[in-house]
Amino acid sequence: MSMKRTILPICMALLLCVSCLLPHAALADGAPSFSLAVTGGTLKTGSEFKVTLTGNDVADLFANEVRLTYDSAKLQFKGAVGAGKGYDIEPIVQDNAITLAHTMVGAIPGVSGTATLYTLTFKAIAAGKTAVVFQHIKTVNSKLESVEIDVNANLSVDIAAADNPPAGGGGNGSDNGGGNGNGNGNGNNNGNSGGDDGKLQPDSGTESANNSHTAMFSLGTDKWASELQNAKEDEDGNRVVRVDLADVPDAQAYALKLPPSFFTDGTGKVRIEIVTPFGRVTLRTDMFPAGSLPQGEITISIGKADAGKLNLTDAANHTIAGHPVIELQLLADGKNIAWSNLDAPVAVSIPYTPSAAELNDPEHLTVRYVDGSGNAVPVYDGRYNETQGSMTFTTTHFSTYAVAFVNKTFNDLGTVDWARKQIEVLAAKGIVNGVSEQQFAPSRQVTRAEFITMLMRTLGLDTKADKNADTQFADAVPGSFYDDALSAAKALGIAKGIDGARFYPSKKITRQDMMVMTARALEAAGILDRSDRQADLNGFSDRASIASYAADDIASLVSKGLVAGSGGMIRPLANTTRAETAVLMYRIYGLS
């Protein structure tokens, strides 16, 4: 994920999350209203037109997040630009829904009065009557107080066929009204190789291997060279070759023999995307560290796993029952390789159609790794991608993986309904845990160990370093819930301890330490450049309370709009509750 595409979503995530942690502003008399209007003259198929979103009687509007819907059968969304000073996130488009967000930066008042919030561009692709609907807005003022408004403003659009007389333009829609939504998807258009349908054909039908039917395929050196030469670059500058394997009846696994030249690229910027009926896997050419490439022919296998033969624990069986289970293997001359590389994550996608009940709570769909003892271990970034119709995740080791639907709640969330959803979703994914099976303790102040664990898991950094004596703090408890995350945090320079040797995991974390570790973690994840500091802290009345070690990192977050403070104060020594931290992590997780 590129820094350019990621920093603004994270900026909005943190800003809108902080607004959740403060009192919500009440709608007063003369509450704002919102409207849509179309410009661009007569609308015909093939023409582009603009829709403006305007706020009337807004007061101190510092940031906002809006959701609109449109008819993708008649309209093609081309883009959107926010008005005024500050930053926009890249529009999030899923099916017929668009989510936009914008924030101002610094210790300045928000916009008041009448203001154009966004200008959206659409292309008319089919004739007929349709509409753009402004469903919801969340507004945040400069004190980070938020209000959510259900708008439901309907803009009618009448599109004429290009070769017919115009049937008229569009109307204006207005109303009051809020909510948010997001979605994301990914993919690429790189070419593949093979038969008449573009798919690679099997070597010699299906052969029996290890008592399962495995369809064998080969990608020769010449074919690889040709495909690589024509490969397109993805958003991060990686050349990606896509290879679709033909469907083989009764196959229980699909195995592709990789050419030796695949592993000789020295740039680390080449990928191969292997697509099978059971799943999609994207490998890096640098998946083996220098000097560790096994001798022999290297093959990757993607197959169905028989859950009945996995010796699952009762808990694991309950978690994954009735869901797809796949096995990923890497072989050298037909022998399984215990591959693992923290520096070369593999992207995996498992086709999946959720049940009606699961579609009601798709964020509770997740992925579990089945370990050698039959436990179902959470894969923190496993999530359902509605656009692809699949479960997606990344892994640094090949093993057995299962789709799971997890409903996890706690009986003490009644006082934090504003955080219930976020806590339950993150608990389903294993990112947060309760203080017991039934208790979350949402109002308890978060400890340093709890915070670093949530942060590292949310950003997928918890296993990004090998554990050794140099990555252990003297007061860390081996085997504790935070052990892996804290070890990785020390190795990556995210956690440096209070006195160098000790971390004080049970101590309540201060806001300034939260900001310092967040800045370091965002940099480790490739999201933030901590050296890019253009803001100072003079705008905060309590700047003298900021520790010297934290000042630069807080300044970098302020410079990027990640921290705005509250009431002109940064509150560096204040603490945060477990519920508030969960909301913050949910926002980062959903937009990262």
C-alpha positions in Angstrom: 0.0 0.0 0.0 1.5 3.3 -1.0 2.0 6.1 1.5 0.2 8.6 -0.8 -3.0 6.6 -0.9 -2.9 5.6 2.8 -2.0 8.7 4.9 -5.2 10.6 4.3 -7.5 7.7 5.1 -5.6 7.2 8.3 -5.8 10.9 9.0 -9.5 10.8 8.7 -9.7 7.6 10.7 -7.9 9.2 13.6 -9.7 12.5 13.5 -13.2 11.0 13.2 -12.3 8.5 15.9 -11.1 11.2 18.3 -14.5 12.9 17.7 -16.1 9.6 19.0 -14.2 9.9 22.2 -15.5 13.4 23.0 -19.0 14.6 23.8 -21.3 14.7 20.8 -22.7 18.1 19.9 -26.5 18.4 19.9 -28.4 19.7 17.0 -29.7 23.2 17.9 -32.3 25.4 16.3 -31.3 26.4 12.8 -29.7 23.0 12.2 -27.8 22.6 9.0 -29.4 21.4 5.8 -27.7 19.8 2.8 -28.6 19.7 -0.9 -27.4 18.2 -4.2 -27.5 20.0 -7.6 -26.5 19.0 -11.1 -24.5 21.0 -13.6 -23.4 20.2 -17.1 -26.4 21.1 -19.4 -28.4 18.5 -21.3 -27.5 15.0 -20.1 -26.9 12.5 -22.9 -25.3 9.1 -22.8 -21.5 9.4 -23.1 -21.5 12.9 -21.6 -20.0 13.9 -18.2 -21.7 16.1 -15.6 -21.0 17.4 -12.2 -23.0 17.1 -8.9 -22.3 19.6 -6.2 -23.0 18.8 -2.5 -23.7 22.0 -0.5 -24.2 22.6 3.2 -26.4 25.4 4.4 -26.2 27.0 7.9 -23.2 24.9 8.9 -21.3 26.0 12.0 -17.6 25.4 12.6 -17.5 22.5 10.1 -13.9 21.2 10.5 -14.2 17.7 9.1 -16.9 15.5 7.5 -17.6 12.0 6.2 -20.5 11.5 3.7 -22.2 8.6 2.1 -24.0 8.7 -1.3 -25.6 6.1 -3.5 -26.1 6.1 -7.3 -27.2 3.8 -10.1 -24.1 2.2 -11.5 -26.2 0.7 -14.4 -26.7 4.3 -15.7 -23.9 6.3 -14.2 -20.2 5.9 -13.9 -18.5 7.6 -11.0 -15.4 9.4 -12.2 -14.2 11.2 -9.1 -14.8 13.8 -6.4 -13.0 16.8 -5.0 -13.6 18.4 -1.6 -13.9 22.1 -1.3 -11.9 24.3 1.0 -8.6 23.9 2.8 -7.4 20.6 4.1 -7.3 17.0 2.8 -9.6 14.6 1.1 -9.4 10.8 1.3 -9.6 8.9 -1.9 -13.3 8.1 -2.5 -14.3 4.6 -1.3 -16.6 3.0 -3.9 -18.4 -0.3 -3.3 -21.2 -1.4 -5.5 -23.5 1.6 -5.7 -22.2 3.4 -2.7 -19.6 6.2 -2.4 -17.9 7.3 0.9 -16.1 10.7 0.9 -14.3 12.4 3.7 -12.5 15.7 4.2 -10.7 17.4 7.1 -9.1 20.7 7.8 -5.7 20.8 9.6 -4.3 22.8 12.4 -5.7 25.0 15.2 -8.2 26.9 13.1 -12.0 27.3 13.2 -14.2 25.3 10.8 -16.3 26.6 8.0 -19.6 28.4 8.9 -22.6 29.5 6.8 -23.1 28.1 3.3 -20.3 26.0 1.8 -19.8 23.7 -1.1 -18.5 20.4 0.4 -17.8 18.3 -2.7 -18.0 18.3 -6.4 -18.6 14.9 -7.9 -18.1 13.9 -11.6 -20.3 11.3 -13.3 -20.5 9.9 -16.8 -23.9 9.0 -18.2 -23.6 5.5 -19.7 -27.3 4.5 -20.2 -30.5 6.4 -21.0 -33.4 6.7 -18.6 -34.4 8.2 -15.3 -32.1 7.7 -12.3 -31.0 9.4 -9.1 -28.1 10.3 -6.9 -29.0 10.0 -3.2 -27.1 11.9 -0.4 -27.8 9.5 2.5 -25.7 10.5 5.5 -23.2 12.9 6.8 -21.0 12.9 10.0 -19.8 16.4 10.9 -17.0 17.2 13.2 -16.3 20.7 14.6 -12.9 22.2 15.6 -13.5 20.9 19.2 -13.8 17.4 17.7 -17.5 17.2 18.7 -19.4 15.2 16.2 -23.0 15.0 14.9 -24.4 12.3 12.6 -27.3 13.4 10.3 -29.5 11.3 8.1 -29.9 13.5 5.0 -31.6 11.3 2.4 -31.6 14.1 -0.3 -32.6 12.7 -3.7 -31.3 14.3 -6.9 -33.2 13.1 -10.0 -31.3 12.7 -13.2 -32.9 12.2 -16.7 -30.5 10.9 -19.3 -31.3 11.0 -23.1 -29.8 8.7 -25.6 -27.0 10.4 -27.5 -28.8 10.1 -30.9 -32.2 11.1 -29.6 -33.6 14.6 -28.7 -32.9 15.5 -25.1 -35.4 14.5 -22.5 -34.2 17.1 -20.1 -31.5 17.5 -17.5 -31.6 16.8 -13.8 -33.3 18.2 -10.7 -32.1 19.4 -7.4 -32.6 17.5 -4.1 -32.3 18.7 -0.6 -33.2 17.6 2.9 -31.7 17.3 6.4 -30.0 14.5 7.6 -26.1 10.9 8.6 -24.0 7.3 9.2 -21.0 6.2 7.3 -19.9 3.3 5.3 -16.8 2.1 3.7 -15.7 -0.7 1.5 -12.7 -1.6 -0.5 -11.6 -4.0 -3.1 -8.6 -4.8 -5.1 -7.5 -6.6 -8.2 -5.5 -6.1 -11.4 -5.8 -6.4 -15.2 -2.6 -8.2 -15.9 -2.6 -10.8 -18.7 -2.3 -14.5 -18.2 -1.3 -17.4 -20.3 -2.7 -20.6 -21.6 -5.4 -22.0 -23.9 -8.2 -20.5 -25.9 -9.9 -19.0 -22.9 -6.6 -17.5 -21.7 -6.2 -20.1 -18.9 -3.1 -22.3 -18.4 -3.9 -25.9 -19.3 -2.9 -28.9 -17.1 0.2 -30.9 -18.0 -1.4 -34.3 -18.3 -4.8 -34.2 -16.7 -5.1 -35.0 -13.1 -2.7 -37.3 -11.2 -3.0 -38.8 -7.8 -0.7 -37.4 -5.1 -0.8 -38.1 -1.4 -4.2 -39.7 -1.8 -5.8 -36.6 -3.3 -6.3 -35.6 -6.9 -3.9 -32.9 -7.8 -4.1 -31.1 -11.2 -0.5 -30.3 -12.2 0.5 -27.2 -14.3 3.8 -25.9 -15.5 4.9 -22.3 -16.3 8.0 -22.7 -18.5 10.9 -20.3 -18.5 10.1 -18.8 -22.0 6.5 -18.3 -21.1 7.4 -16.6 -17.8 9.8 -14.3 -19.6 7.2 -13.3 -22.1 4.5 -12.7 -19.5 6.9 -10.7 -17.3 7.9 -8.5 -20.3 4.3 -7.6 -20.8 3.3 -7.3 -17.2 1.8 -4.1 -15.9 2.7 -2.3 -12.7 0.4 -2.1 -9.7 0.0 1.0 -7.5 3.2 0.2 -5.6 5.3 -0.2 -8.8 5.4 -4.0 -8.7 5.1 -5.9 -12.0 2.4 -8.5 -11.6 1.9 -11.5 -13.9 -1.5 -13.2 -13.5 -1.8 -16.9 -14.3 -5.3 -18.5 -14.4 -5.3 -22.3 -14.0 -7.9 -24.1 -16.0 -10.7 -25.9 -14.1 -10.1 -29.6 -13.8 -13.1 -31.8 -12.9 -12.8 -33.6 -9.6 -9.4 -32.0 -8.8 -8.9 -31.6 -5.0 -5.7 -29.4 -5.4 -4.1 -27.3 -8.1 -0.2 -27.3 -8.3 1.9 -24.9 -10.4 5.5 -25.6 -11.2 7.4 -22.3 -11.1 10.3 -21.6 -13.5 13.7 -21.2 -11.8 14.0 -17.7 -13.3 11.0 -16.6 -11.2 13.4 -16.5 -8.2 16.3 -14.7 -9.9 14.7 -11.3 -10.0 16.8 -9.1 -7.7 14.5 -6.1 -7.4 11.9 -7.6 -5.1 9.3 -5.8 -7.3 7.9 -8.7 -9.2 4.8 -10.7 -8.3 2.9 -13.7 -9.7 -0.8 -14.0 -9.1 -2.0 -17.6 -9.3 -5.8 -18.0 -9.7 -7.5 -21.4 -9.1 -11.1 -22.4 -8.4 -10.1 -22.9 -4.7 -8.3 -19.6 -4.2 -5.9 -16.9 -5.4 -2.3 -16.5 -4.2 0.1 -13.8 -5.0 3.8 -14.6 -4.5 6.9 -12.4 -4.5 10.1 -13.4 -6.3 12.1 -12.6 -3.1 10.0 -15.1 -1.0 13.3 -17.0 -0.3 16.0 -15.0 1.4 19.4 -14.9 -0.4 21.1 -18.3 -0.3 18.0 -20.2 1.0 16.3 -21.3 -2.2 15.9 -25.1 -2.0 17.4 -27.3 -4.6 15.0 -28.9 -7.1 11.8 -27.9 -8.9 9.6 -25.5 -6.8 5.9 -26.1 -6.9 3.0 -24.2 -5.1 -0.1 -26.1 -4.3 -3.6 -24.7 -3.4 -6.0 -27.4 -2.3 -9.1 -28.3 -0.3 -8.4 -29.5 3.2 -10.5 -32.2 4.8 -11.5 -30.6 8.2 -12.3 -34.1 9.5 -8.7 -35.1 9.2 -7.2 -32.0 11.0 -7.7 -33.2 14.6 -9.4 -29.9 15.5 -10.1 -29.0 19.0 -13.7 -28.7 19.9 -13.5 -24.9 20.0 -11.8 -24.8 16.6 -14.3 -27.2 15.1 -17.1 -25.0 16.3 -15.5 -21.9 14.9 -14.9 -23.1 11.4 -17.6 -25.7 11.0 -19.4 -25.5 7.6 -16.9 -23.1 6.0 -14.2 -23.6 3.4 -10.8 -24.8 4.5 -7.7 -24.7 2.2 -4.2 -25.9 2.4 -1.3 -24.0 1.0 1.9 -25.9 0.3 5.3 -25.2 -1.2 7.2 -28.2 -2.5 10.7 -28.9 -3.8 10.9 -31.9 -6.0 7.5 -33.0 -4.6 8.6 -32.7 -0.9 6.8 -30.2 1.3 8.9 -27.2 2.4 8.2 -25.6 5.8 8.3 -22.1 4.2 8.1 -18.9 6.4 9.4 -15.5 5.6 8.3 -12.4 7.7 9.7 -10.1 4.9 7.7 -11.6 2.0 4.0 -11.7 2.9 1.8 -13.7 0.5 -1.7 -12.4 -0.4 -4.4 -15.0 -0.4 -8.1 -14.9 -1.5 -10.6 -17.7 -0.9 -13.9 -17.5 -2.9 -16.8 -17.4 -0.5 -20.5 -16.8 -0.6 -21.8 -15.7 2.8 -25.1 -17.0 4.2 -28.0 -14.6 4.6 -27.2 -14.3 8.3 -23.5 -13.6 7.7 -24.4 -10.9 5.2 -26.2 -9.1 8.1 -22.8 -8.8 9.9 -20.1 -9.3 7.2 -17.4 -7.7 9.4 -17.7 -10.8 11.6 -16.4 -13.0 8.8 -12.7 -13.7 9.4 -10.0 -16.2 8.7 -8.4 -18.7 11.0 -5.0 -20.5 10.7 -5.1 -24.1 11.9 -2.0 -24.8 13.9 -0.3 -28.2 14.6 -2.4 -28.7 17.7 -5.7 -28.3 15.9 -6.3 -24.8 17.3 -8.0 -22.1 15.1 -5.7 -19.1 15.5 -6.9 -15.7 14.3 -5.5 -14.1 11.2 -6.0 -10.5 12.1 -6.3 -9.0 8.6 -8.8 -11.7 7.3 -11.9 -10.0 6.0 -14.7 -10.4 3.5 -14.3 -8.5 0.2 -17.8 -8.1 -1.2 -16.4 -6.8 -4.6 -14.4 -9.9 -5.1 -16.8 -12.3 -3.4 -14.0 -13.7 -1.4 -12.2 -13.8 1.9 -8.8 -12.0 1.8 -5.8 -12.1 4.1 -2.0 -12.1 4.1 0.3 -14.7 5.6 4.0 -15.2 6.0 3.9 -19.0 6.3 2.1 -21.8 4.4 -0.4 -23.9 6.3 -4.1 -24.7 6.6 -6.5 -21.7 6.6 -10.3 -21.6 7.1 -13.1 -19.1 6.7 -14.9 -18.4 10.0 -17.9 -16.4 11.2 -17.4 -15.3 14.7 -20.0 -13.6 17.0 -18.2 -12.5 20.1 -19.6 -10.2 22.7 -19.2 -9.3 26.3 -21.9 -8.7 29.0 -20.5 -5.4 30.2 -20.9 -3.3 27.0 -24.3 -1.8 28.0 -22.7 1.5 29.1 -20.7 1.9 25.8 -23.2 1.3 23.1 -21.3 3.8 20.9 -18.3 1.4 21.0 -20.2 -2.0 21.0 -19.9 -2.7 17.3 -16.2 -1.8 17.1 -15.4 -3.9 20.2 -17.3 -6.9 18.9 -15.9 -6.8 15.4 -12.3 -6.5 16.6 -12.9 -9.3 19.1 -14.2 -11.5 16.3 -11.0 -10.9 14.5 -8.9 -11.5 17.6 -7.4 -8.0 17.6 -8.9 -7.3 21.0 -9.5 -9.6 23.9 -11.6 -9.3 27.1 -10.2 -9.3 30.6 -12.2 -12.5 30.9 -14.4 -14.6 28.6 -17.4 -12.5 29.5 -15.9 -9.1 30.6 -14.3 -6.4 28.4 -13.9 -3.7 31.1 -14.6 -1.0 28.5 -14.3 2.0 30.9 -11.0 0.8 32.4 -7.9 2.8 31.3 -5.8 1.0 28.7 -2.4 -0.3 29.7 0.8 0.0 27.7 0.7 -3.8 27.0 -2.9 -3.7 25.8 -2.3 -0.6 23.5 0.9 -1.9 21.8 -0.9 -5.3 21.2 -3.9 -3.7 19.6 -1.8 -1.3 17.6 0.6 -4.0 16.2 -2.3 -6.4 15.4 -4.3 -3.7 13.7 -1.5 -2.7 11.4 -0.4 -6.3 10.8 3.0 -5.7 12.4 2.7 -8.2 15.3 4.8 -10.9 13.6 7.1 -8.7 11.5 10.3 -9.6 13.4 12.0 -12.7 14.7 11.9 -13.0 18.5 15.3 -13.1 20.2 17.1 -11.8 23.3 17.6 -8.4 21.7 13.8 -8.0 21.2 12.8 -8.7 24.8 12.3 -6.2 27.5 13.5 -7.2 31.0 10.0 -6.9 32.5 8.1 -8.6 29.7 6.5 -12.0 30.5 7.3 -14.7 28.0 4.2 -16.3 26.6 1.9 -13.5 27.7 -0.8 -12.1 25.4 1.4 -9.2 24.5 4.7 -11.1 24.1 4.8 -11.4 20.3 3.5 -7.9 19.6 5.9 -6.2 22.1 8.8 -8.2 20.8 8.1 -7.1 17.2 7.5 -3.5 18.4 10.9 -3.4 20.0 12.6 -5.0 17.0 11.0 -2.4 14.7 11.8 0.5 17.0 8.2 1.2 17.8 8.5 0.5 21.5 11.7 1.6 23.2 10.6 1.4 26.8 10.6 4.0 29.6 14.2 3.5 30.7 15.5 1.5 27.7 15.4 -1.9 29.4 11.9 -2.0 30.8 8.5 -1.4 29.1 6.2 -1.4 32.2 3.5 -3.3 30.4 0.9 -3.0 33.2 1.3 0.8 33.5 -1.5 3.0 32.1 -0.4 4.5 28.9 -0.4 8.3 28.4 -1.7 10.0 25.3 1.8 11.2 24.4 3.2 7.7 24.5 0.2 6.5 22.4 1.0 9.2 19.8 4.7 8.3 19.8 4.1 4.6 19.3 1.4 5.3 16.7 3.7 7.5 14.7 6.5 4.9 14.8 4.0 2.1 13.9 2.6 4.1 11.0 6.1 4.7 9.7 6.9 1.0 10.0 3.8 0.2 8.0 4.9 2.5 5.3 2.2 5.0 6.0 3.9 8.0 7.7 7.2 9.8 7.2 8.1 10.9 10.7 10.9 13.2 9.4 8.4 15.3 7.5 7.5 17.8 10.2 6.3 21.2 9.1 4.1 22.0 12.1 5.1 23.2 15.5 3.3 22.8 18.8 2.9 26.5 19.7 -0.8 26.4 19.1 -1.3 24.1 22.1 -1.6 25.8 25.4 -0.2 22.8 27.3 2.8 22.3 25.0 5.1 22.7 28.0 3.7 19.4 29.4 4.9 17.4 26.3 8.0 15.4 27.0 11.0 16.1 24.8 11.1 12.6 23.4 7.5 12.9 22.3 7.6 16.4 20.8 8.9 15.5 17.3 6.5 12.6 16.8 3.5 14.6 18.0 4.6 17.4 15.7 4.7 15.0 12.8 1.2 13.8 13.5 0.0 17.4 13.8 1.7 18.2 10.5 -0.1 15.4 8.7 -3.4 16.3 10.3 -3.4 13.1 12.4 -3.7 14.9 15.7 -5.7 18.1 16.1 -6.0 18.3 19.9 -9.1 19.4 21.7 -9.9 22.9 22.9 -6.4 24.1 22.1 -4.8 21.4 24.2 -3.0 18.2 23.4 -3.5 16.6 26.9 -0.2 14.6 26.7 -0.4 13.1 30.2 -4.1 12.0 30.0 -5.1 8.4 29.7 -7.6 6.6 27.4 -10.1 3.8 28.1 -10.2 0.4 26.5 -13.4 1.2 24.6 -12.0 4.5 23.2 -8.8 2.6 22.1 -10.9 -0.1 20.4 -12.8 2.6 18.4 -9.5 4.1 17.3 -8.2 0.7 16.2 -11.4 -0.1 14.3 -11.2 3.1 12.3 -7.5 2.4 11.4 -8.4 -1.3 10.6 -11.3 -0.4 8.3 -9.4 2.2 6.3 -5.9 0.9 6.3 
